[in-house]
């Protein structure tokens, strides 16, 4: 089983769970799926993602699910708002064209102190 502090690498397909867009893919690490579902963006790497479990680098519900898994396990999870982005607040939601973020770049990285 995966434990806090381990670095894991995952692949995923994120689908909308309910509502008028139920079942539609909104994010994935699989380029083929992205193309089939019409969400492909050539600027995205479509590579598995790695993160240290317990550091809060991904949605809490994903971390919780990963803690119950072993290498090569596959499962379907449904995230409640509190395990994902929080309760929907309509006044905080607005559309931003993808081109809004075309000029985002990393300036520097600092390796964590492991001592």
N, C-alpha and C positions, 0 to 999 in steps of 0.2 A: 504494500500500500504506500501511496505517496504521503509524505509527511512535511510539515513546515520546515522551511530552510532548503529543501531540495529545489533544484532548477528543473523544470519540466518543459517539454516541448509538446504543443498540442496542434491539432488541426480541427477546424470547425466549419459548420454551415449554420449561420444564424437565420432563422425564419420567424416571421411575425406569427404570434400564437393565436391571436383572435382579432375580430373586427373585420372590416371590409377588405383588408389586404391579407387576411389569414393565409398562411402557407408561403407567402412571398419571401424570397431570400433578400435580406438586407445587408449581409456581410458574410464573407467566407474566405478561407485560406486556399481554396481550390479554384484555379483559373478556369478550368473546364466548366465547373458549376456556374461560376460568375458569368461566363459567356452564354451558357444555356439559359440562364435566368434573366439576362439582360441588364446585369449590374456590373459588368466588366469595366474596369478603369485601367488603362495601360500604365498609369503612374504607380499603381499598387503592385507590390512584389508577389503576392499570392504564395507566400512561403509560410510554413508552420511558424507559430510564435512561441518564444521561450520566455519564461518568467520564474522568479523565485516564489514559491508557495509561501503565503503568509505575509508578504510584503505589501499587499494591496495594489499590485500592479495591474490586476484585471478585475472584472466585476466580482463582487463577493460571492455570488451564486456559482460562478465558474470555479473559484477557488474551493468552495465547499464541495462541489461535485468531484473535482480532481482529487481531493483528499480521500475519497471513497474508491478510487480507481488504482489499478496497477498498469504496468506497461502493456500496451496493445489493447487494453479495455476500450470499449466503445459504448456510449450510452446517449440517450436523448434526455435532455433536461429542459424544464420550463422554468424560467426565472420570473418570480413575482417582482413587482416594482421595488420592494425593499432590498431584494437581492441583486438588482440591476442598477437602474439609474434613479430610483426613487419614484414617489408618486407623481403622476402627471400634473403639472400646473400650467394650464393653458396660457396664462399671462406671461410665462417664461419661455414659451415656444415660438420660434419664428424661423422661417426658411432662410438659409444662407446658400447662395449658389456655390458649387464646388470650386469655382474659380476664385472665390474669396480667399482661399488659403494656398494659392499657387506659389506664393513667395515665402513660405515657411521653411526655415532651415535650422539645423543644429549648429550652435556656435561653439560649444565645447562639451566635453564629457569629463567626469571625474570618477575614477575607480573607487569603489567603496573600500573603507579601511577594514581589513580582515584581521587585524591584530586584536 
